[in-house]
Amino acid sequence: MDFALSDEQRMLRDAAREFLGNRSNSEAVRAVMETEAGFDPALWTEMAGLGWQAMAVPEEYGGAGFTVLELGIILEEMGRALTPAPFLSSVVLGANTLLLAGTEEQKRELLPAVAAGERRLAAAFIEPDGSWDPEDLTTTATAAGPDVVVTGTKSFVVDGHSADTLIVAARNEAGSIDLYLVDSENSGVAASPLETMDMTRKQATVSFNSVRLPASARVGDSGSGAITIARLYDLAVVALAFEQVGGAERCMEMSVAYAKERYQFGRPIGSFQAVKHKCADMLVAVEGARSAAYYAGWTASVADDDLPVVAALAKAYCSDAFFDVAAEIIDRTCRYPHVVREAFESRLIAALVVEVVIQRGRVIVQRDSHLPDDFGVEARINVVTL
């Protein structure tokens, strides 16, 4: 099994790195973080012109027909550059929901628009208590003649306030889980942005007040929603693992560059053996994370039955690697504000500020002990990550 990039994949990576280096630099990211939408529509359109949203959509639905590995290359570069965009919500979660469970009519109606960047999707699965576990789901879908009425509230909906179409998980009258396509313009839908720590990935609370839908709005067979969500969770974890690899590598590069330019006792601190050891440890962590992410990407690409296990492995290793590398740069440069500012913009701000533990489907938020109490971040704000 060889995970070395092909010539085409290297060209894709280099082109993505150059593009995002110009269009998603620190100044651009900070500006977008302050907007309510949380992404730059012009950048989103340019990404569509490059074919990124179409990367893993089959050709028969207007896509490029590549695999999760090629999509992972884009995600790795987006994690490296901090690109605030509804990519995870629309391309990874939204498009894959349709590919996994959608009818042929739903695929042909929505996927070409998603691939062209003309329609954005968002997955509304998580309940207000922070649980994504189907067993805790309280949103209901009740029959009303030939239609169905969806009632409930979803929270931590990534890009839920800016999406065109929401994919809602609701419990039917038989007690099982169904997924429904809901237009965000429906009069019964109300979305309000949440104030979260990671300003590069906006989230929202979305309420559904007796939203009446045709039976054709259901995605998949009745009662199949829980299985689809489990599969989507694995794919989302793999996608985030790629992002974490990109973020960790960028943090490592920043730390090594600092070790070369910072002088102590008349010599660069990178020349000291202890600092060399730290840099070597970071390299091992980054390369190990890359191996885990690419193995998970390959497993997802071939639809291997081991995906749940491999995705969990990638999630555990890549999360730890990113946190450790990010914490290392904070420990080494905390007295130098210009470095702290750049490090603080890292994609997984949770890697610097909080540890998010998911246990039995429930989100638990903890303050990171690596940072001083006056670091300027409120630990009370909810953060959710897959």
C-alpha positions as CSV (number, residue, x, y, z in Angstrom):
1,M,0.0,0.0,0.0
2,D,1.7,3.2,-1.2
3,F,0.3,6.6,-0.1
4,A,2.9,8.6,-1.9
5,L,1.1,11.3,-3.9
6,S,0.9,10.9,-7.7
7,D,2.1,13.6,-10.0
8,E,-1.5,14.8,-10.4
9,Q,-2.1,14.8,-6.7
10,R,1.1,16.8,-6.1
11,M,0.0,19.3,-8.7
12,L,-3.4,19.5,-7.0
13,R,-1.8,20.1,-3.6
14,D,0.6,22.7,-4.9
15,A,-2.1,24.6,-6.8
16,A,-4.4,24.6,-3.7
17,R,-1.5,25.8,-1.4
18,E,-0.7,28.6,-3.8
19,F,-4.3,29.6,-4.2
20,L,-5.1,29.6,-0.5
21,G,-1.9,31.3,0.4
22,N,-3.0,34.2,-1.7
23,R,-6.8,34.2,-1.1
24,S,-6.9,32.8,2.5
25,N,-4.0,34.5,4.2
26,S,-4.1,35.7,7.8
27,E,-5.6,39.1,7.0
28,A,-8.4,37.6,4.9
29,V,-9.2,35.0,7.5
30,R,-9.5,37.6,10.3
31,A,-11.8,39.7,8.1
32,V,-14.1,36.8,7.3
33,M,-14.2,35.7,11.0
34,E,-15.9,39.0,11.8
35,T,-18.7,38.5,9.4
36,E,-22.0,36.9,10.3
37,A,-21.9,34.5,7.3
38,G,-18.5,33.2,8.3
39,F,-17.2,32.8,4.7
40,D,-16.4,34.8,1.6
41,P,-18.9,34.2,-1.2
42,A,-16.4,35.4,-3.8
43,L,-13.8,32.9,-2.5
44,W,-16.5,30.1,-2.5
45,T,-17.3,30.9,-6.1
46,E,-13.6,30.8,-7.0
47,M,-13.2,27.4,-5.3
48,A,-16.1,26.2,-7.4
49,G,-14.3,27.4,-10.5
50,L,-11.4,25.3,-9.5
51,G,-13.7,22.3,-9.1
52,W,-13.2,21.7,-5.4
53,Q,-16.8,21.3,-4.4
54,A,-17.2,18.8,-7.3
55,M,-14.1,16.9,-6.3
56,A,-15.8,13.8,-4.9
57,V,-19.2,14.1,-6.6
58,P,-19.7,11.4,-9.3
59,E,-19.5,12.6,-12.9
60,E,-23.1,11.6,-13.6
61,Y,-24.2,14.3,-11.1
62,G,-22.0,17.1,-12.4
63,G,-18.9,16.3,-10.3
64,A,-15.3,15.4,-11.1
65,G,-15.6,11.8,-9.8
66,F,-12.4,11.7,-7.7
67,T,-12.1,9.9,-4.3
68,V,-11.9,10.9,-0.7
69,L,-8.1,10.9,-1.0
70,E,-8.2,13.8,-3.5
71,L,-10.8,15.6,-1.4
72,G,-8.5,15.0,1.6
73,I,-5.7,16.9,-0.2
74,I,-7.9,19.9,-0.5
75,L,-9.1,19.6,3.1
76,E,-5.5,19.4,4.3
77,E,-4.6,22.6,2.5
78,M,-7.7,24.3,3.9
79,G,-6.8,23.2,7.4
80,R,-3.3,24.6,6.8
81,A,-4.6,27.9,5.6
82,L,-7.5,28.2,8.0
83,T,-10.0,28.7,5.1
84,P,-13.4,29.6,6.6
85,A,-15.8,28.0,4.1
86,P,-18.9,25.8,4.3
87,F,-16.9,22.9,2.9
88,L,-17.4,20.4,5.7
89,S,-21.1,21.1,6.0
90,S,-22.0,21.2,2.3
91,V,-19.4,19.0,0.5
92,V,-18.5,16.4,3.1
93,L,-21.8,16.0,5.1
94,G,-24.4,17.4,2.7
95,A,-23.3,15.8,-0.6
96,N,-22.5,12.5,1.0
97,T,-25.9,12.3,2.7
98,L,-27.5,12.4,-0.8
99,L,-24.9,10.0,-2.2
100,L,-25.5,7.5,0.6
101,A,-29.2,7.6,0.9
102,G,-30.8,10.1,-1.5
103,T,-33.2,9.1,-4.3
104,E,-32.1,9.4,-7.9
105,E,-34.4,12.4,-8.2
106,Q,-32.8,14.1,-5.2
107,K,-29.3,13.5,-6.4
108,R,-30.0,14.9,-9.9
109,E,-31.8,17.9,-8.5
110,L,-29.3,18.9,-5.8
111,L,-25.8,17.5,-6.4
112,P,-25.1,19.4,-9.7
113,A,-25.8,22.7,-7.8
114,V,-23.7,21.6,-4.8
115,A,-20.8,20.6,-7.1
116,A,-21.1,24.0,-8.9
117,G,-21.1,25.9,-5.6
118,E,-24.5,27.3,-6.3
119,R,-26.3,25.5,-3.4
120,R,-25.0,25.0,0.1
121,L,-26.2,22.2,2.4
122,A,-26.0,21.8,6.2
123,A,-26.6,18.8,8.4
124,A,-28.9,19.5,11.3
125,F,-28.4,16.4,13.5
126,I,-27.3,17.6,16.9
127,E,-29.8,18.3,19.7
128,P,-29.6,21.4,21.9
129,D,-28.0,19.3,24.7
130,G,-25.0,18.7,22.4
131,S,-25.9,15.1,21.6
132,W,-25.6,13.6,18.1
133,D,-26.6,10.2,19.4
134,P,-29.8,9.1,17.6
135,E,-31.0,7.7,21.0
136,D,-31.2,11.2,22.4
137,L,-33.0,12.7,19.4
138,T,-36.2,14.7,20.3
139,T,-37.1,16.4,17.0
140,T,-40.2,14.7,15.7
141,A,-41.7,14.0,12.3
142,T,-45.4,13.2,12.4
143,A,-47.7,12.3,9.5
144,A,-50.2,14.8,8.3
145,G,-52.1,13.2,5.4
146,P,-49.7,12.6,2.6
147,D,-47.2,15.0,4.2
148,V,-45.0,15.1,7.3
149,V,-44.6,17.8,9.9
150,V,-41.2,18.3,11.5
151,T,-41.0,20.0,14.9
152,G,-38.0,20.6,17.1
153,T,-34.8,22.5,17.6
154,K,-31.2,21.7,16.4
155,S,-28.1,23.3,17.8
156,F,-24.4,23.4,16.8
157,V,-25.5,23.2,13.1
158,V,-22.3,24.0,11.2
159,D,-23.1,26.8,8.7
160,G,-26.8,26.3,9.5
161,H,-27.5,30.1,9.3
162,S,-26.2,30.4,5.7
163,A,-27.2,27.1,4.1
164,D,-29.8,26.9,1.4
165,T,-31.0,23.5,2.3
166,L,-30.9,21.7,5.7
167,I,-30.8,18.0,6.2
168,V,-32.8,17.4,9.4
169,A,-32.8,14.2,11.6
170,A,-36.2,13.6,13.2
171,R,-37.8,10.7,15.0
172,N,-40.8,9.3,13.2
173,E,-44.0,7.9,14.8
174,A,-42.6,4.4,14.8
175,G,-39.7,5.7,17.0
176,S,-36.9,5.3,14.3
177,I,-34.9,8.1,12.7
178,D,-35.6,9.7,9.3
179,L,-33.7,12.4,7.4
180,Y,-35.5,15.2,5.6
181,L,-34.6,17.9,3.2
182,V,-35.8,21.3,4.4
183,D,-35.5,24.6,2.5
184,S,-34.1,27.3,4.7
185,E,-36.6,29.7,3.3
186,N,-39.5,27.7,4.7
187,S,-41.6,30.0,6.9
188,G,-41.3,27.5,9.8
189,V,-37.5,27.6,9.9
190,A,-35.6,30.1,12.0
191,A,-31.8,30.1,12.3
192,S,-29.7,32.2,14.7
193,P,-25.9,32.2,14.8
194,L,-24.1,30.9,17.9
195,E,-21.1,32.5,19.5
196,T,-18.5,29.9,19.5
197,M,-14.7,29.8,20.1
198,D,-13.8,28.6,16.6
199,M,-14.7,31.7,14.5
200,T,-13.5,30.1,11.3
201,R,-16.4,27.6,11.4
202,K,-19.7,29.2,12.2
203,Q,-22.5,27.3,13.9
204,A,-26.2,28.1,14.5
205,T,-29.3,27.0,16.3
206,V,-32.1,26.2,14.0
207,S,-35.7,25.8,15.0
208,F,-38.4,24.0,13.0
209,N,-41.9,25.1,13.9
210,S,-44.4,22.7,12.4
211,V,-42.6,22.6,9.1
212,R,-44.8,20.8,6.6
213,L,-42.9,18.7,4.0
214,P,-44.0,16.4,1.2
215,A,-43.2,12.7,1.6
216,S,-40.6,13.1,-1.2
217,A,-38.5,15.3,1.2
218,R,-37.4,12.2,3.1
219,V,-33.9,11.1,2.3
220,G,-33.6,7.3,2.3
221,D,-35.9,4.6,3.4
222,S,-38.0,5.1,6.5
223,G,-36.0,4.3,9.7
224,S,-32.7,4.4,7.9
225,G,-31.5,7.7,9.2
226,A,-29.4,6.4,12.1
227,I,-27.4,4.2,9.8
228,T,-26.8,7.1,7.4
229,I,-25.7,9.4,10.3
230,A,-23.2,6.8,11.5
231,R,-21.6,6.5,8.1
232,L,-21.6,10.3,7.7
233,Y,-19.9,10.6,11.1
234,D,-17.0,8.4,9.9
235,L,-16.6,10.4,6.8
236,A,-16.7,13.7,8.7
237,V,-14.1,12.4,11.1
238,V,-11.8,11.5,8.2
239,A,-12.3,15.0,6.7
240,L,-11.4,16.6,10.0
241,A,-8.3,14.4,10.3
242,F,-7.0,15.8,7.0
243,E,-7.6,19.3,8.2
244,Q,-5.8,18.5,11.5
245,V,-2.8,17.3,9.5
246,G,-2.6,20.5,7.6
247,G,-2.9,22.6,10.7
248,A,-0.4,20.6,12.6
249,E,2.1,20.8,9.8
250,R,1.7,24.6,9.6
251,C,2.2,24.9,13.4
252,M,5.4,22.7,13.1
253,E,6.7,24.9,10.3
254,M,6.1,28.1,12.4
255,S,7.8,26.6,15.4
256,V,10.9,25.4,13.4
257,A,11.1,28.8,11.7
258,Y,11.0,30.5,15.1
259,A,13.7,28.2,16.5
260,K,15.9,29.3,13.7
261,E,15.4,33.1,14.1
262,R,15.2,33.3,17.9
263,Y,18.7,33.8,19.4
264,Q,19.8,33.0,22.9
265,F,23.4,33.0,24.3
266,G,24.5,34.2,20.9
267,R,23.1,31.3,18.8
268,P,19.7,30.2,17.4
269,I,17.7,28.3,20.0
270,G,17.2,25.6,17.3
271,S,20.9,24.7,17.7
272,F,20.3,23.5,21.2
273,Q,19.8,19.7,21.6
274,A,16.6,20.0,23.7
275,V,15.0,22.2,21.1
276,K,16.1,19.8,18.3
277,H,14.4,17.0,20.2
278,K,11.1,19.0,20.4
279,C,11.2,19.7,16.7
280,A,11.9,16.0,15.9
281,D,9.0,15.0,18.1
282,M,6.7,17.4,16.2
283,L,7.8,16.0,12.9
284,V,7.1,12.4,14.1
285,A,3.7,13.5,15.3
286,V,2.8,15.2,12.0
287,E,4.0,12.4,9.8
288,G,2.2,9.8,11.9
289,A,-1.0,11.9,11.7
290,R,-0.6,12.1,7.9
291,S,-0.3,8.3,7.7
292,A,-3.4,7.8,9.8
293,A,-5.4,10.4,7.8
294,Y,-4.4,9.0,4.4
295,Y,-5.1,5.4,5.5
296,A,-8.5,6.5,6.7
297,G,-9.0,8.4,3.4
298,W,-8.1,5.3,1.4
299,T,-10.4,3.1,3.5
300,A,-13.3,5.6,2.9
301,S,-12.5,5.7,-0.8
302,V,-12.9,1.9,-1.2
303,A,-15.8,1.7,1.2
304,D,-14.0,-0.8,3.4
305,D,-15.9,-2.3,6.3
306,D,-13.1,-1.3,8.6
307,L,-13.9,2.4,8.1
308,P,-15.5,3.0,11.6
309,V,-12.4,1.6,13.3
310,V,-9.9,3.3,11.0
311,A,-11.8,6.6,11.3
312,A,-11.7,6.4,15.1
313,L,-8.0,5.7,15.0
314,A,-7.4,8.7,12.7
315,K,-9.6,10.9,14.9
316,A,-7.7,9.9,18.1
317,Y,-4.2,10.2,16.7
318,C,-4.6,13.3,14.5
319,S,-6.4,15.2,17.3
320,D,-3.7,14.5,19.8
321,A,-1.0,15.3,17.3
322,F,-2.5,18.6,16.4
323,F,-3.1,19.5,20.0
324,D,0.4,18.6,21.0
325,V,2.1,20.5,18.2
326,A,-0.1,23.5,18.7
327,A,0.5,23.5,22.5
328,E,4.3,23.2,21.8
329,I,4.3,26.4,19.8
330,I,2.3,28.2,22.5
331,D,4.7,27.0,25.2
332,R,7.7,28.1,23.2
333,T,6.5,31.5,22.0
334,C,3.9,32.6,24.5
335,R,5.9,35.7,25.4
336,Y,5.9,37.0,21.9
337,P,2.5,38.4,20.9
338,H,3.1,38.4,17.1
339,V,3.6,34.6,17.2
340,V,0.7,34.0,19.6
341,R,-1.7,35.9,17.3
342,E,-0.7,33.8,14.3
343,A,-0.8,30.5,16.2
344,F,-4.2,31.4,17.8
345,E,-5.7,31.5,14.3
346,S,-5.1,27.8,13.9
347,R,-7.9,25.8,12.4
348,L,-8.7,23.8,15.4
349,I,-8.7,26.6,17.9
350,A,-9.9,24.0,20.3
351,A,-6.4,22.5,20.1
352,L,-5.1,25.6,21.8
353,V,-7.9,26.5,24.2
354,V,-10.1,23.6,25.0
355,E,-10.2,19.8,25.0
356,V,-13.4,18.5,23.6
357,V,-14.3,15.0,24.7
358,I,-17.2,13.1,23.1
359,Q,-18.5,10.4,25.4
360,R,-21.6,8.5,24.5
361,G,-22.5,11.2,21.9
362,R,-22.4,14.1,24.3
363,V,-20.1,17.1,24.1
364,I,-18.1,17.9,27.2
365,V,-16.0,21.2,27.2
366,Q,-13.0,21.6,29.4
367,R,-10.5,24.5,29.8
368,D,-7.0,23.7,28.7
369,S,-4.5,23.9,31.5
370,H,-1.7,24.9,29.1
371,L,-2.9,28.4,28.9
372,P,-2.9,31.1,31.6
373,D,-6.2,32.3,33.1
374,D,-5.9,35.7,31.5
375,F,-5.3,34.5,27.9
376,G,-8.5,36.3,26.9
377,V,-10.8,33.4,25.9
378,E,-14.0,32.5,27.6
379,A,-14.2,28.9,28.4
380,R,-17.9,29.1,29.0
381,I,-18.7,29.3,25.3
382,N,-19.8,26.0,23.8
383,V,-17.6,24.3,21.2
384,V,-18.6,21.2,19.2
385,T,-16.4,19.1,17.0
386,L,-17.0,15.7,15.4
